[in-house]
Each structure stands twice: as C-alpha cells, then as structure tokens.
C-alpha cells in the first residue's frame, strides 16, 4: 500500500511540474514577444487596465521565468519520474519559488493600490489560483522530504 501511495504522490508532483511547464510557457515565454496575445488568453493583465510600467515589469518577470523555472519544471519532472535524487532537489527549488511568487504577486497588488498605480483588480482567481499553488508547493516539499530515502 505504501508503494501505491508513493507512486500516486510522485505522479501528482510530475503532473504539477508538467502543468506548470505548459502554463509558464504560454503565460510567460510568449508574453515576452506578444504580451497582448497572452493577455487576451487571460494569462497576463490586459494592457488597457494597467499602468505601462506594469507591462514592462511583467515582461521582465516573463523573461526570468522563461530562463529559470521552465527548465527546472522539465528537469524535476524527469528526475521524479526516474526517482533520482536530483528530481527531489530540483522539485524543492521549484517549491521554494512557488511558495514565494504568490506572496510577491499579492504584495505587489497591494502596493500598486497603495501607491495609486493603475492595476487590474485582484479577483477571486488572483487569490485562489496562487493560493492553490502555494498549498501544493508546501505539500509537495513536505511529501518529498518524508519519502526522501526512496530516491537514488
């Protein structure tokens, strides 16, 4: 039974990494070159609703997210699939980042409002989705720590 749960947990984390790889590619990488297209998909804030400086910041973050996390999502998924130690280590890197970015997003929204900077209001999706990501990352980090001896 423990083996079955191990496989299910690892499979869920692999799906989490691959889902993020796809979402980050479409939501971030494409935004570098065609921000308005990605905003029309709802993966970035519409240019018409935000200060132009926020578009520039979002594109800068998109570039950083393309260079770093997208590669890590792929490495973590493959490493977990093969039950290699580096899969757990890279997953922990992603989980640390995934615990941080929702907080950065929520804080930036609050500070934009405080400073009177035109920004898209944070709707329920802007609270629920980053919150879900935060919870999955916290669970994933703890889960991998608990089963760390299973990795080679």
Backbone bond lengths (Angstrom), bond angles and torsions (degrees), N, CA, C in turn:
res aa  C-N    CA-C-N  psi(-1)  N-CA   C-N-CA  omega(-1)  CA-C   N-CA-C  phi
1 X - - - 1.452 - - 1.528 110.99 -
2 X 1.326 116.20 -42.20 1.467 119.44 179.46 1.529 110.64 -59.72
3 X 1.346 117.00 -40.27 1.469 120.57 178.38 1.518 110.60 -60.00
4 X 1.350 116.61 -43.23 1.459 120.68 -179.96 1.517 111.83 -60.80
5 X 1.316 116.60 -44.33 1.466 120.40 177.78 1.515 111.10 -65.13
6 X 1.302 116.57 -37.04 1.459 120.40 177.96 1.522 109.68 -60.41
7 X 1.310 116.57 -48.31 1.463 119.94 -179.54 1.528 111.54 -63.85
8 X 1.308 117.70 -40.18 1.465 120.57 179.63 1.523 110.04 -64.93
9 X 1.322 117.36 -44.72 1.463 120.84 179.15 1.514 112.10 -62.43
10 X 1.318 116.62 -44.56 1.466 120.89 178.45 1.525 109.55 -64.22
11 X 1.333 117.06 -42.97 1.466 120.35 179.15 1.537 110.53 -60.50
12 X 1.317 117.52 -41.49 1.467 120.46 178.05 1.530 111.32 -62.20
13 X 1.322 116.60 -40.10 1.467 119.54 179.19 1.529 111.55 -69.32
14 X 1.316 116.47 -37.11 1.472 119.50 176.50 1.522 109.57 -63.19
15 X 1.327 117.13 -44.82 1.473 120.93 177.47 1.524 109.94 -60.85
16 X 1.319 117.68 -42.19 1.469 122.21 177.70 1.530 110.27 -57.67
17 X 1.324 116.91 -47.57 1.468 120.27 -179.38 1.526 111.74 -65.46
18 X 1.326 117.40 -43.54 1.463 120.02 -178.87 1.524 111.59 -69.01
19 X 1.326 117.23 -38.66 1.467 121.17 175.70 1.525 109.82 -60.03
20 X 1.314 116.17 -47.34 1.466 119.96 178.65 1.517 111.93 -62.48
21 X 1.331 117.41 -39.46 1.457 120.59 177.88 1.532 110.14 -56.97
22 X 1.314 117.13 -46.84 1.465 121.31 -179.07 1.528 110.82 -67.00
23 X 1.326 116.73 -48.21 1.473 120.37 -178.27 1.520 110.55 -63.16
24 X 1.322 117.14 -43.34 1.469 119.32 179.99 1.526 111.15 -66.97
25 X 1.328 117.30 -36.12 1.455 118.69 177.44 1.529 109.86 -62.55
26 X 1.327 116.52 -51.41 1.468 118.94 -177.40 1.525 112.24 -71.71
27 X 1.320 117.67 -35.80 1.454 120.42 -176.76 1.513 115.09 -85.20
28 X 1.322 117.68 -24.03 1.454 120.56 -175.96 1.529 111.89 -114.88
29 X 1.321 117.63 -55.88 1.470 119.65 -174.72 1.523 111.51 -59.77
30 X 1.308 117.02 -46.62 1.465 119.77 -179.55 1.530 110.60 -67.29
31 X 1.336 117.27 -31.05 1.472 120.62 179.66 1.525 112.63 -63.62
32 X 1.308 117.35 -23.01 1.464 120.32 178.66 1.526 109.57 -62.24
33 X 1.323 116.42 -42.07 1.468 120.50 -175.50 1.524 113.47 -101.25
34 X 1.335 118.12 -25.29 1.464 120.29 -179.41 1.529 109.82 -143.18
35 X 1.307 115.17 74.49 1.462 121.91 -176.06 1.523 111.61 -58.06
36 X 1.325 117.23 -43.96 1.463 120.83 -175.40 1.528 112.26 -65.00
37 X 1.323 118.08 -35.19 1.460 121.21 176.84 1.527 110.08 -62.27
38 X 1.320 116.52 -47.61 1.466 120.89 -178.90 1.533 110.22 -66.02
39 X 1.328 116.87 -36.93 1.462 119.86 176.26 1.529 110.99 -64.47
40 X 1.326 117.22 -34.93 1.472 119.83 178.38 1.528 111.41 -66.77
41 X 1.324 117.05 -24.00 1.464 121.60 175.64 1.528 111.80 -82.37
42 X 1.334 117.66 -7.76 1.453 121.91 -178.49 1.514 114.32 85.06
43 X 1.343 117.14 12.38 1.458 120.12 -178.47 1.525 113.15 -96.95
44 X 1.317 117.06 -5.44 1.467 123.39 172.55 1.522 106.63 -139.50
45 X 1.310 115.68 162.62 1.458 119.97 178.80 1.526 109.43 -73.95
46 X 1.325 118.17 135.11 1.468 120.36 179.61 1.527 111.70 -60.76
47 X 1.310 115.31 135.28 1.462 122.51 -179.26 1.532 111.47 -54.66
48 X 1.331 116.90 -35.49 1.469 121.15 -176.97 1.529 112.73 -68.49
49 X 1.328 117.78 -18.10 1.462 121.49 -176.90 1.520 113.95 -100.51
50 X 1.338 117.27 -5.94 1.464 118.55 -172.44 1.523 111.76 -130.42
51 X 1.301 114.98 159.57 1.451 121.99 175.38 1.530 109.12 -63.65
52 X 1.340 118.28 142.45 1.477 120.00 179.77 1.526 113.89 -56.07
53 X 1.324 117.15 -29.95 1.471 119.46 178.82 1.523 111.17 -64.52
54 X 1.328 117.41 -32.07 1.461 119.84 179.59 1.524 110.41 -68.29
55 X 1.345 116.80 -35.65 1.467 119.48 176.08 1.524 109.33 -60.58
56 X 1.321 116.65 -45.42 1.468 120.20 179.81 1.528 111.00 -62.58
57 X 1.315 117.08 -42.64 1.468 120.71 178.22 1.529 110.03 -63.90
58 X 1.328 117.04 -44.98 1.465 120.51 179.55 1.527 111.76 -60.60
59 X 1.318 117.14 -39.68 1.462 120.08 178.79 1.532 110.67 -68.73
60 X 1.331 117.15 -36.81 1.467 120.17 176.18 1.516 111.45 -64.12
61 X 1.320 116.46 -42.38 1.465 120.87 176.52 1.526 109.55 -64.18
62 X 1.331 116.80 -39.26 1.471 120.54 178.59 1.522 111.06 -60.13
63 X 1.320 116.90 -40.69 1.462 120.02 178.06 1.528 110.60 -63.41
64 X 1.325 116.55 -46.24 1.466 119.94 178.57 1.534 110.65 -62.39
65 X 1.339 116.99 -39.66 1.464 120.53 179.22 1.521 112.27 -68.78
66 X 1.303 117.06 -25.01 1.463 120.30 176.99 1.524 110.29 -77.00
67 X 1.306 116.66 -41.72 1.463 121.07 -176.80 1.524 111.78 -69.62
68 X 1.322 117.75 -39.22 1.457 120.41 -169.88 1.534 114.22 -105.28
69 X 1.327 120.16 -70.03 1.470 119.26 -171.07 1.527 115.52 -64.67
70 X 1.321 119.44 -36.46 1.465 119.46 -176.74 1.530 110.44 -59.52
71 X 1.310 116.99 -43.88 1.461 121.25 176.25 1.529 110.35 -61.11
72 X 1.329 116.37 -43.52 1.466 119.88 -178.16 1.523 112.41 -65.81
73 X 1.339 117.65 -36.05 1.464 119.59 177.08 1.529 110.41 -57.88
74 X 1.328 116.69 -44.96 1.457 121.04 -178.93 1.536 111.06 -65.81
75 X 1.312 116.81 -44.95 1.467 120.72 -179.34 1.533 110.37 -64.36
76 X 1.318 117.10 -42.68 1.467 120.68 -179.89 1.528 110.87 -63.92
77 X 1.328 117.14 -44.84 1.469 120.46 -179.43 1.532 110.51 -60.91
78 X 1.323 116.85 -46.81 1.466 119.96 179.88 1.529 110.42 -65.21
79 X 1.321 116.98 -43.04 1.464 120.48 -179.67 1.516 112.83 -63.42
80 X 1.338 117.74 -38.83 1.462 120.24 176.83 1.521 110.68 -69.79
81 X 1.326 116.21 -40.45 1.460 120.26 179.99 1.523 110.50 -58.75
82 X 1.325 117.07 -38.14 1.462 120.76 179.42 1.529 112.56 -93.34
83 X 1.339 117.14 6.29 1.470 123.81 178.30 1.529 112.09 53.68
84 X 1.309 115.49 43.08 1.459 122.37 177.35 1.523 109.69 -95.50
85 X 1.314 114.78 148.30 1.453 121.07 -179.24 1.530 111.49 -56.63
86 X 1.339 116.96 -39.77 1.465 119.11 -178.93 1.532 111.26 -62.57
87 X 1.328 118.23 -26.62 1.466 120.88 176.09 1.520 111.37 -63.06
88 X 1.330 115.85 -41.07 1.467 119.98 177.14 1.523 110.78 -69.32
89 X 1.330 116.44 -43.97 1.472 120.25 -178.34 1.529 110.92 -62.08
90 X 1.329 117.08 -47.23 1.466 120.12 -179.56 1.529 109.85 -67.53
91 X 1.322 117.34 -34.92 1.465 119.85 175.07 1.522 110.94 -61.13
92 X 1.323 116.88 -42.89 1.465 119.33 177.41 1.525 111.12 -61.67
93 X 1.323 116.93 -36.39 1.472 119.37 175.87 1.528 109.74 -61.34
94 X 1.313 116.43 -46.40 1.465 120.82 179.49 1.522 110.45 -63.90
95 X 1.316 117.19 -41.29 1.455 119.42 -179.20 1.528 111.19 -64.56
96 X 1.330 116.84 -39.26 1.468 118.92 175.86 1.511 111.41 -60.76
97 X 1.326 115.85 -44.61 1.463 121.07 177.45 1.523 110.26 -63.86
98 X 1.353 117.09 -40.35 1.464 121.75 -179.06 1.526 112.29 -70.35
99 X 1.309 117.64 -23.95 1.461 120.85 174.05 1.528 110.57 -77.44
100 X 1.329 116.24 -28.49 1.456 120.99 -177.17 1.523 113.67 -82.71
101 X 1.337 118.50 -47.02 1.461 118.75 -168.75 1.516 114.72 -65.17
102 X 1.355 121.37 -34.52 1.469 117.12 174.65 1.531 112.62 -61.57
103 X 1.319 115.75 -36.51 1.465 119.38 178.39 1.526 110.90 -66.44
104 X 1.325 116.64 -40.23 1.463 120.92 176.68 1.529 109.77 -62.71
105 X 1.321 117.13 -44.61 1.462 121.50 179.66 1.525 110.90 -60.17
106 X 1.334 116.42 -51.83 1.466 119.34 -178.22 1.521 111.40 -62.78
107 X 1.329 117.25 -41.61 1.468 120.40 179.18 1.519 111.02 -64.41
108 X 1.337 117.32 -42.38 1.465 119.30 -179.98 1.513 110.53 -63.00
109 X 1.314 118.17 -39.73 1.460 120.72 178.56 1.532 110.52 -61.71
110 X 1.316 116.11 -43.01 1.465 120.07 179.70 1.528 111.15 -64.81
111 X 1.327 116.94 -42.38 1.455 120.10 -179.32 1.526 112.45 -72.45
112 X 1.341 117.62 -32.46 1.463 119.27 173.62 1.530 109.59 -60.37
113 X 1.324 116.03 -46.11 1.465 120.57 -179.98 1.528 110.64 -63.14
114 X 1.319 116.35 -44.29 1.471 120.71 -179.81 1.522 111.67 -61.73
115 X 1.329 116.73 -36.33 1.469 120.86 -178.04 1.524 112.77 -86.61
116 X 1.321 117.09 -2.97 1.453 120.02 -179.56 1.521 113.30 74.42
117 X 1.334 117.18 24.03 1.468 121.91 179.15 1.527 107.90 -85.32
118 X 1.323 115.71 132.19 1.463 120.74 179.90 1.521 109.05 -65.47
119 X 1.331 114.99 120.86 1.462 120.75 -179.13 1.524 108.91 -145.86
120 X 1.313 116.18 158.42 1.465 120.28 177.46 1.522 108.25 -71.23
121 X 1.314 116.42 133.69 1.471 118.04 179.84 1.530 110.71 -63.90
122 X 1.308 115.24 146.16 1.458 120.52 178.59 1.518 107.83 -82.00
123 X 1.319 115.41 107.81 1.464 120.66 177.61 1.511 110.59 -85.14
124 X 1.314 115.23 -171.03 1.465 119.43 -178.60 1.527 111.51 -62.65
125 X 1.347 117.73 -35.59 1.464 119.58 178.41 1.528 110.87 -64.43
126 X 1.326 117.94 -33.17 1.454 122.14 178.90 1.517 113.38 -73.08
127 X 1.308 115.75 -10.61 1.461 120.79 175.56 1.527 109.93 -103.95
128 X 1.319 116.55 -46.35 1.470 121.47 -174.20 1.526 112.14 -70.26
129 X 1.333 118.14 -48.88 1.472 119.48 -176.02 1.528 112.90 -64.61
130 X 1.338 119.32 -49.96 1.474 117.34 175.96 1.532 112.18 -62.82
131 X 1.330 116.77 -33.54 1.466 119.81 177.51 1.518 111.89 -65.01
132 X 1.340 116.34 -40.61 1.465 120.61 177.40 1.527 110.12 -64.81
133 X 1.324 116.26 -42.69 1.461 120.10 177.29 1.525 110.02 -59.12
134 X 1.318 117.40 -44.05 1.457 122.51 -179.75 1.535 110.00 -60.14
135 X 1.338 116.44 -46.14 1.467 119.95 -178.98 1.528 112.12 -65.80
136 X 1.326 117.34 -41.89 1.469 120.48 178.56 1.521 110.28 -63.71
137 X 1.330 116.88 -41.36 1.465 120.20 178.93 1.526 110.98 -64.07
138 X 1.319 117.56 -41.60 1.469 120.34 178.94 1.530 110.14 -64.49
139 X 1.337 116.73 -44.23 1.457 120.51 177.82 1.533 110.42 -63.25
140 X 1.330 117.08 -46.28 1.467 121.28 -177.98 1.514 112.23 -60.38
141 X 1.318 116.64 -43.09 1.465 120.07 179.46 1.524 111.03 -62.61
142 X 1.334 116.41 -44.88 1.464 120.29 179.51 1.524 111.16 -66.89
143 X 1.315 116.71 -41.66 1.466 121.58 179.92 1.529 111.02 -60.88
144 X 1.324 116.62 -48.83 1.466 119.05 179.93 1.526 111.49 -64.15
145 X 1.324 116.93 -35.33 1.465 119.02 176.77 1.525 109.96 -63.23
146 X 1.327 115.74 -42.67 1.462 120.44 -178.18 1.531 111.76 -63.84
147 X 1.338 118.26 -33.55 1.468 120.20 -177.06 1.530 112.43 -106.11
148 X 1.309 117.74 16.90 1.464 121.79 -173.28 1.526 113.65 -53.99
149 X 1.311 117.88 -29.42 1.466 120.46 -178.73 1.533 112.22 -70.18
150 X 1.316 118.32 -12.94 1.468 122.25 -178.89 1.537 112.51 -79.06
151 X 1.328 117.18 -12.89 1.450 120.75 -175.24 1.531 110.83 -90.16
152 X 1.338 115.10 146.38 1.474 120.59 176.87 1.505 110.11 -109.54
